[in-house]
């Protein structure tokens, strides 16, 4: 997902899958065409997730909403959550492959070291 190859390249989990659902990766320095395309797609997916949250709030506030509408909303939210989860996995893996710097860091307990 973010496996470092020791030469400055990292295997990045991409925001799409193969036809069979298998994950796709790109190996590189994060500056190439595929990495930029992945960044753009992730940005669109996160924007759509934000819009969906607003739509969900509207639907849930409407007491006349039907079961079919709720099922449709839940299906779209499941798709969106899958996308957001993949983005979080990809970004988290890339963060863990970056060597630490001399800058202050925050521990799991929240204390700055």
C-alpha positions as CSV (number, residue, x, y, z in Angstrom):
1,X,0.0,0.0,0.0
2,X,2.9,2.3,0.7
3,X,5.8,0.0,0.6
4,X,9.1,1.8,0.3
5,X,11.6,0.3,-2.2
6,X,14.6,2.0,-0.6
7,X,15.4,4.1,-3.6
8,X,12.9,6.8,-3.1
9,X,10.1,5.0,-4.8
10,X,6.9,3.8,-3.0
11,X,4.2,1.4,-4.1
12,X,1.0,3.6,-3.8
13,X,-2.5,2.1,-3.5
14,X,-4.5,3.7,-6.3
15,X,-8.2,4.9,-5.8
16,X,-9.5,2.3,-8.3
17,X,-9.4,-1.5,-8.7
18,X,-9.0,-4.0,-11.5
19,X,-12.2,-5.4,-13.1
20,X,-12.1,-8.3,-10.6
21,X,-11.8,-5.9,-7.6
22,X,-8.1,-6.5,-7.0
23,X,-6.2,-3.4,-5.8
24,X,-4.0,-1.4,-8.2
25,X,-0.7,0.1,-7.3
26,X,1.8,2.5,-8.9
27,X,5.5,2.5,-8.1
28,X,7.3,5.8,-8.3
29,X,8.3,9.0,-6.6
30,X,4.7,10.3,-6.4
31,X,5.3,12.9,-9.1
32,X,4.3,11.0,-12.3
33,X,1.2,11.1,-14.5
34,X,-0.5,8.2,-12.7
35,X,0.1,9.7,-9.3
36,X,-1.3,13.0,-10.3
37,X,-4.3,11.3,-11.9
38,X,-4.8,9.4,-8.6
39,X,-4.6,12.7,-6.7
40,X,-7.3,14.2,-8.9
41,X,-9.6,11.2,-8.6
42,X,-9.1,11.2,-4.8
43,X,-10.0,14.9,-4.7
44,X,-13.2,14.2,-6.6
45,X,-14.1,11.2,-4.4
46,X,-13.6,13.3,-1.2
47,X,-15.7,16.1,-2.7
48,X,-18.5,13.8,-3.6
49,X,-18.4,12.2,-0.1
50,X,-18.8,15.7,1.4
51,X,-21.8,16.5,-0.9
52,X,-23.3,13.1,0.0
53,X,-23.1,13.9,3.7
54,X,-25.1,17.0,3.1
55,X,-27.7,15.2,1.0
56,X,-27.9,12.5,3.7
57,X,-28.7,15.1,6.3
58,X,-31.5,16.5,4.1
59,X,-33.0,13.0,3.5
60,X,-32.9,12.1,7.1
61,X,-34.6,15.3,8.1
62,X,-37.4,14.6,5.7
63,X,-40.1,12.5,7.6
64,X,-41.8,11.7,4.3
65,X,-38.7,9.8,2.9
66,X,-39.5,6.3,1.6
67,X,-37.7,3.1,2.2
68,X,-36.5,3.0,-1.4
69,X,-35.0,6.4,-1.0
70,X,-33.2,5.4,2.2
71,X,-31.9,2.2,0.5
72,X,-30.6,4.3,-2.4
73,X,-28.9,6.7,0.0
74,X,-27.3,3.8,1.9
75,X,-26.0,2.2,-1.3
76,X,-24.4,5.5,-2.3
77,X,-23.0,6.1,1.2
78,X,-21.5,2.6,1.1
79,X,-19.8,3.3,-2.2
80,X,-18.5,6.6,-0.9
81,X,-17.2,5.1,2.4
82,X,-15.4,2.4,0.4
83,X,-13.7,5.2,-1.6
84,X,-12.8,7.2,1.5
85,X,-11.5,4.1,3.3
86,X,-9.2,3.3,0.3
87,X,-7.9,6.9,0.3
88,X,-7.2,6.7,4.0
89,X,-5.4,3.4,3.6
90,X,-3.3,4.8,0.7
91,X,-2.4,8.0,2.5
92,X,-1.7,6.3,5.8
93,X,0.6,3.9,4.1
94,X,2.5,6.7,2.4
95,X,2.9,8.6,5.6
96,X,4.3,5.5,7.3
97,X,6.9,5.1,4.5
98,X,8.2,8.6,5.0
99,X,11.4,8.8,7.1
100,X,11.0,10.8,10.3
101,X,12.3,14.3,10.4
102,X,13.7,16.4,13.3
103,X,10.4,18.3,13.6
104,X,8.2,17.9,16.6
105,X,5.9,14.9,16.5
106,X,2.7,14.0,18.3
107,X,2.7,10.7,20.2
108,X,-0.4,8.5,20.4
109,X,-1.1,10.0,23.8
110,X,-1.2,13.5,22.3
111,X,2.0,14.8,23.9
112,X,4.4,16.7,21.6
113,X,7.9,15.4,21.7
